[in-house]
Amino acid sequence: MRKHKKRKVIVANASTQFSMYKLFEVWAIEASQECPDLLEHVSVYSAACAVTDVFRNVKYRRLDTASARAVLPNLIATWLQLHKLKYGKKYFRPKFFWLWPIALGLDKSEWLFDMFYVERQHKRIKPHAEAVCNTRTFEASVLMRVLDTQLTSLQDGFTISKNSLHGRKVRGQCNGMGAFVADGLICGGLSLHVDDIIELNHCGLIGCVIACYQRDDEMLVLQVEIMNKIGSVRYEHTAVREFWPARDVRAMMAWRIVADHIYDVFR
């Protein structure tokens, strides 16, 4: 917090910023409603978020690279223009240039790789390296500690990639088929639980999880209550229930309760 207060900005690494930028946008928009002096700053930030949204959608395979290439130049130009009008040329950085070659060459490949995973790898090593004082065989000693930790984790029998139900299971019915039911599941590395809000891929439907099933054919299924959109980020619970394949959903970034059966959902 000392660093944030001293610089009067939010200080975070790239992966944290990428995870939190959308929540900051929602917070900034709400704060600007009570403080008009923030409106111009929020306009610049929202323009930057629009660019980031495109890259995020490509990363999660919700948008192909060719479509992203078509819209990015206008979005980048809009952000740069607003940034220059508000803050002047003084705050332009040489690294801003890289937005253009990345955007203009995005359609040369069908994939966008996330390098934040590589960036975070040092966190697995750091706590073990700090505990080793032997400089003669430092590398071997650290690697041995890392391997010991990983072997212990594997022997515990937990693997995030295993698709299965979480917690206590009971026998039940899933849309007329025999199944086990539980409060949570893991599917494709995604952990979901009752009361989580999710989206059905490629159709934009939002629902609240009310049960998790593993059918007798091993398929993981979520029973959800459909939510109707009543505002830009506001949704209302309905009594309509559906079964969605767990492999075809994604979790929302965040949500909050506004009133009974009314939620703000941040995608």
NORPEPE-V622287 format. One record per residue. N is the residue number from 1. SS is DSSP state (@ for helix, = for strand, . for the rest). PHI is phi in radians with two decimals (* if undefined). PSI is psi in radians with two decimals (999 if undefined). Layout:
BEGIN
n=N ss=SS phi=PHI psi=PSI
n=N ss=SS phi=PHI psi=PSI
END
This chain:
BEGIN
n=1 ss=. phi=* psi=-0.53
n=2 ss=@ phi=-1.08 psi=-0.71
n=3 ss=@ phi=-1.15 psi=-0.69
n=4 ss=@ phi=-1.11 psi=-0.80
n=5 ss=@ phi=-1.19 psi=-0.67
n=6 ss=@ phi=-1.14 psi=-0.75
n=7 ss=@ phi=-1.60 psi=-0.15
n=8 ss=. phi=1.00 psi=0.60
n=9 ss=. phi=-2.51 psi=2.89
n=10 ss=. phi=-1.51 psi=2.10
n=11 ss=. phi=-1.81 psi=2.16
n=12 ss=. phi=-2.78 psi=2.73
n=13 ss=. phi=-1.31 psi=3.01
n=14 ss=@ phi=-1.08 psi=-0.73
n=15 ss=@ phi=-1.17 psi=-0.64
n=16 ss=@ phi=-1.17 psi=-0.73
n=17 ss=@ phi=-1.07 psi=-0.72
n=18 ss=@ phi=-1.13 psi=-0.59
n=19 ss=@ phi=-1.31 psi=-0.55
n=20 ss=@ phi=-1.88 psi=-0.15
n=21 ss=@ phi=-1.05 psi=-0.62
n=22 ss=@ phi=-1.23 psi=-0.64
n=23 ss=@ phi=-1.15 psi=-0.68
n=24 ss=@ phi=-1.10 psi=-0.64
n=25 ss=@ phi=-1.11 psi=-0.80
n=26 ss=@ phi=-1.08 psi=-0.78
n=27 ss=@ phi=-1.07 psi=-0.75
n=28 ss=@ phi=-1.13 psi=-0.71
n=29 ss=@ phi=-1.10 psi=-0.74
n=30 ss=@ phi=-1.16 psi=-0.72
n=31 ss=@ phi=-1.14 psi=-0.59
n=32 ss=@ phi=-1.22 psi=-0.35
n=33 ss=@ phi=-1.17 psi=-0.50
n=34 ss=@ phi=-1.74 psi=-0.13
n=35 ss=. phi=-2.41 psi=1.53
n=36 ss=@ phi=-0.98 psi=-0.43
n=37 ss=@ phi=-1.09 psi=-0.34
n=38 ss=@ phi=-1.48 psi=-0.22
n=39 ss=@ phi=-0.99 psi=-0.77
n=40 ss=@ phi=-1.16 psi=-0.69
n=41 ss=@ phi=-1.10 psi=-0.74
n=42 ss=@ phi=-1.16 psi=-0.63
n=43 ss=@ phi=-1.06 psi=-0.73
n=44 ss=@ phi=-1.15 psi=-0.78
n=45 ss=@ phi=-1.14 psi=-0.72
n=46 ss=@ phi=-1.11 psi=-0.63
n=47 ss=@ phi=-1.12 psi=-0.67
n=48 ss=@ phi=-1.17 psi=-0.66
n=49 ss=@ phi=-1.11 psi=-0.62
n=50 ss=@ phi=-1.08 psi=-0.65
n=51 ss=@ phi=-1.17 psi=-0.82
n=52 ss=@ phi=-1.10 psi=-0.62
n=53 ss=@ phi=-0.99 psi=-0.71
n=54 ss=@ phi=-1.13 psi=-0.81
n=55 ss=@ phi=-1.09 psi=-0.68
n=56 ss=@ phi=-1.14 psi=-0.71
n=57 ss=@ phi=-1.15 psi=-0.62
n=58 ss=@ phi=-1.19 psi=-0.75
n=59 ss=@ phi=-0.99 psi=-0.73
n=60 ss=. phi=-1.61 psi=0.23
n=61 ss=. phi=1.11 psi=0.50
n=62 ss=. phi=-1.67 psi=-0.10
n=63 ss=. phi=-2.60 psi=2.36
n=64 ss=. phi=-1.42 psi=2.79
n=65 ss=@ phi=-1.16 psi=-0.56
n=66 ss=@ phi=-1.15 psi=-0.74
n=67 ss=@ phi=-1.15 psi=-0.67
n=68 ss=@ phi=-1.13 psi=-0.72
n=69 ss=@ phi=-1.04 psi=-0.57
n=70 ss=@ phi=-1.26 psi=-0.57
n=71 ss=@ phi=-1.75 psi=-0.38
n=72 ss=@ phi=-1.09 psi=-0.77
n=73 ss=@ phi=-0.96 psi=-0.77
n=74 ss=@ phi=-1.16 psi=-0.69
n=75 ss=@ phi=-1.16 psi=-0.73
n=76 ss=@ phi=-1.15 psi=-0.76
n=77 ss=@ phi=-1.08 psi=-0.70
n=78 ss=@ phi=-1.10 psi=-0.79
n=79 ss=@ phi=-1.11 psi=-0.79
n=80 ss=@ phi=-1.08 psi=-0.69
n=81 ss=@ phi=-1.14 psi=-0.81
n=82 ss=@ phi=-1.13 psi=-0.69
n=83 ss=@ phi=-1.09 psi=-0.75
n=84 ss=@ phi=-1.20 psi=-0.68
n=85 ss=@ phi=-1.14 psi=-0.66
n=86 ss=@ phi=-1.45 psi=-0.75
n=87 ss=@ phi=-1.96 psi=-0.18
n=88 ss=. phi=1.41 psi=3.00
n=89 ss=@ phi=-1.21 psi=-0.32
n=90 ss=@ phi=-1.01 psi=-0.58
n=91 ss=@ phi=-1.75 psi=0.26
n=92 ss=. phi=-1.33 psi=2.45
n=93 ss=. phi=-2.04 psi=2.54
n=94 ss=@ phi=-0.97 psi=-0.56
n=95 ss=@ phi=-1.19 psi=-0.29
n=96 ss=@ phi=-1.03 psi=-0.48
n=97 ss=@ phi=-1.02 psi=-0.59
n=98 ss=@ phi=-1.17 psi=-0.31
n=99 ss=@ phi=-1.03 psi=-0.65
n=100 ss=@ phi=-1.23 psi=-0.95
n=101 ss=@ phi=-1.09 psi=-0.57
n=102 ss=@ phi=-1.16 psi=-0.80
n=103 ss=@ phi=-1.17 psi=-0.78
n=104 ss=@ phi=-1.25 psi=-0.38
n=105 ss=. phi=-1.84 psi=0.18
n=106 ss=@ phi=-1.14 psi=-0.57
n=107 ss=@ phi=-1.41 psi=0.05
n=108 ss=@ phi=-1.31 psi=-0.25
n=109 ss=. phi=-2.37 psi=2.70
n=110 ss=. phi=-1.49 psi=-0.16
n=111 ss=. phi=-2.12 psi=2.60
n=112 ss=. phi=-2.13 psi=2.03
n=113 ss=. phi=-1.58 psi=2.44
n=114 ss=. phi=-1.63 psi=1.92
n=115 ss=. phi=-1.57 psi=-0.04
n=116 ss=@ phi=-1.10 psi=-0.51
n=117 ss=@ phi=-1.08 psi=-0.76
n=118 ss=@ phi=-1.13 psi=-0.70
n=119 ss=@ phi=-1.04 psi=-0.57
n=120 ss=. phi=-1.55 psi=-0.06
n=121 ss=. phi=-1.08 psi=-0.50
n=122 ss=@ phi=-1.09 psi=-0.37
n=123 ss=@ phi=-1.20 psi=-0.41
n=124 ss=@ phi=-1.26 psi=-0.55
n=125 ss=@ phi=-1.60 psi=-0.66
n=126 ss=@ phi=-0.93 psi=-0.87
n=127 ss=@ phi=-1.10 psi=-0.52
n=128 ss=@ phi=-1.35 psi=-0.68
n=129 ss=@ phi=-1.14 psi=-0.65
n=130 ss=@ phi=-1.17 psi=-0.39
n=131 ss=. phi=-1.57 psi=-0.09
n=132 ss=. phi=-1.80 psi=2.16
n=133 ss=. phi=-1.86 psi=-0.14
n=134 ss=. phi=-1.33 psi=1.89
n=135 ss=. phi=-1.53 psi=-0.21
n=136 ss=. phi=-1.28 psi=-0.74
n=137 ss=. phi=-2.20 psi=0.82
n=138 ss=@ phi=-1.04 psi=-0.90
n=139 ss=@ phi=-1.07 psi=-0.81
n=140 ss=@ phi=-1.11 psi=-0.68
n=141 ss=@ phi=-1.14 psi=-0.77
n=142 ss=@ phi=-1.14 psi=-0.80
n=143 ss=@ phi=-1.08 psi=-0.62
n=144 ss=@ phi=-1.13 psi=-0.71
n=145 ss=@ phi=-1.14 psi=-0.69
n=146 ss=@ phi=-1.11 psi=-0.78
n=147 ss=@ phi=-1.11 psi=-0.71
n=148 ss=@ phi=-1.03 psi=-0.75
n=149 ss=@ phi=-1.10 psi=-0.77
n=150 ss=@ phi=-1.16 psi=-0.69
n=151 ss=@ phi=-1.12 psi=-0.71
n=152 ss=@ phi=-1.07 psi=-0.73
n=153 ss=@ phi=-1.10 psi=-0.72
n=154 ss=@ phi=-1.17 psi=-0.67
n=155 ss=@ phi=-1.21 psi=-0.40
n=156 ss=. phi=-1.24 psi=-0.20
n=157 ss=. phi=1.44 psi=0.15
n=158 ss=. phi=-1.73 psi=2.24
n=159 ss=. phi=-2.46 psi=2.19
n=160 ss=. phi=-1.15 psi=-0.36
n=161 ss=. phi=-1.48 psi=-0.15
n=162 ss=. phi=-1.35 psi=2.13
n=163 ss=. phi=-1.42 psi=2.03
n=164 ss== phi=-2.91 psi=2.96
n=165 ss== phi=-1.35 psi=2.74
n=166 ss== phi=-1.90 psi=2.48
n=167 ss=. phi=1.30 psi=-2.79
n=168 ss=. phi=-1.18 psi=2.34
n=169 ss=. phi=-2.01 psi=2.49
n=170 ss== phi=-2.29 psi=2.76
n=171 ss== phi=-1.38 psi=2.44
n=172 ss== phi=-2.80 psi=-2.85
n=173 ss== phi=-2.14 psi=2.38
n=174 ss== phi=-2.09 psi=1.73
n=175 ss=. phi=0.95 psi=0.73
n=176 ss=. phi=1.57 psi=-0.03
n=177 ss== phi=-1.99 psi=2.51
n=178 ss== phi=-1.05 psi=2.45
n=179 ss== phi=-2.86 psi=2.85
n=180 ss== phi=-1.70 psi=2.54
n=181 ss== phi=-2.16 psi=2.50
n=182 ss== phi=-2.60 psi=3.11
n=183 ss=. phi=-1.53 psi=-0.23
n=184 ss== phi=-2.69 psi=2.91
n=185 ss== phi=-2.72 psi=2.88
n=186 ss== phi=-2.15 psi=2.25
n=187 ss== phi=-2.46 psi=2.06
n=188 ss=. phi=1.07 psi=0.53
n=189 ss=. phi=1.51 psi=-0.13
n=190 ss== phi=-1.65 psi=2.15
n=191 ss== phi=-1.71 psi=2.17
n=192 ss== phi=-2.21 psi=2.68
n=193 ss== phi=-2.53 psi=2.78
n=194 ss=. phi=-0.94 psi=2.43
n=195 ss=. phi=1.44 psi=-0.07
n=196 ss=. phi=-1.22 psi=2.59
n=197 ss== phi=-1.83 psi=2.25
n=198 ss== phi=-2.32 psi=2.92
n=199 ss== phi=-2.15 psi=2.42
n=200 ss== phi=-1.42 psi=2.12
n=201 ss=. phi=-0.98 psi=2.50
n=202 ss=. phi=1.22 psi=0.09
n=203 ss=. phi=-2.35 psi=-0.19
n=204 ss=. phi=1.39 psi=0.08
n=205 ss=. phi=-1.25 psi=2.38
n=206 ss== phi=-1.95 psi=2.41
n=207 ss== phi=-2.56 psi=2.80
n=208 ss== phi=-1.88 psi=2.23
n=209 ss== phi=-1.21 psi=2.27
n=210 ss== phi=-2.08 psi=-0.22
n=211 ss== phi=-2.89 psi=2.64
n=212 ss== phi=-2.11 psi=2.30
n=213 ss== phi=-2.17 psi=2.57
n=214 ss== phi=-2.14 psi=1.87
n=215 ss== phi=-1.23 psi=2.93
n=216 ss=. phi=-1.12 psi=-0.35
n=217 ss=. phi=-1.57 psi=0.23
n=218 ss=. phi=1.37 psi=-0.04
n=219 ss=. phi=-1.28 psi=2.36
n=220 ss== phi=-1.61 psi=2.28
n=221 ss== phi=-2.34 psi=2.51
n=222 ss== phi=-1.98 psi=2.32
n=223 ss== phi=-1.67 psi=2.25
n=224 ss== phi=-2.26 psi=2.71
n=225 ss== phi=-1.74 psi=2.17
n=226 ss== phi=-1.17 psi=2.49
n=227 ss== phi=-2.04 psi=2.30
n=228 ss== phi=-1.61 psi=2.43
n=229 ss== phi=-1.39 psi=2.22
n=230 ss=. phi=-2.17 psi=0.05
n=231 ss=. phi=-2.85 psi=-3.05
n=232 ss=. phi=-1.06 psi=-0.71
n=233 ss=. phi=-2.25 psi=0.16
n=234 ss== phi=-1.76 psi=2.36
n=235 ss== phi=-2.31 psi=2.67
n=236 ss== phi=-2.17 psi=2.36
n=237 ss== phi=-1.09 psi=2.54
n=238 ss== phi=-2.18 psi=3.04
n=239 ss== phi=-1.57 psi=0.00
n=240 ss== phi=-1.32 psi=2.26
n=241 ss== phi=-2.10 psi=2.49
n=242 ss== phi=-2.45 psi=2.84
n=243 ss== phi=-1.89 psi=2.20
n=244 ss== phi=-2.08 psi=2.37
n=245 ss== phi=-1.09 psi=2.30
n=246 ss=@ phi=-1.08 psi=-0.51
n=247 ss=@ phi=-1.23 psi=-0.26
n=248 ss=@ phi=-1.85 psi=0.29
n=249 ss== phi=-2.11 psi=2.86
n=250 ss== phi=-2.39 psi=2.62
n=251 ss== phi=-1.43 psi=2.59
n=252 ss=. phi=-1.35 psi=2.70
n=253 ss=. phi=-1.11 psi=-0.78
n=254 ss== phi=-2.93 psi=2.87
n=255 ss== phi=-2.73 psi=2.84
n=256 ss== phi=-2.57 psi=2.63
n=257 ss== phi=-1.48 psi=2.19
n=258 ss== phi=-1.71 psi=-0.76
n=259 ss== phi=-2.74 psi=-3.10
n=260 ss=. phi=-1.01 psi=2.10
n=261 ss=. phi=1.20 psi=0.16
n=262 ss== phi=-2.06 psi=2.25
n=263 ss== phi=-2.28 psi=2.57
n=264 ss== phi=-1.67 psi=2.15
n=265 ss== phi=-2.04 psi=2.18
n=266 ss== phi=-1.85 psi=2.02
n=267 ss=. phi=-1.69 psi=999
END
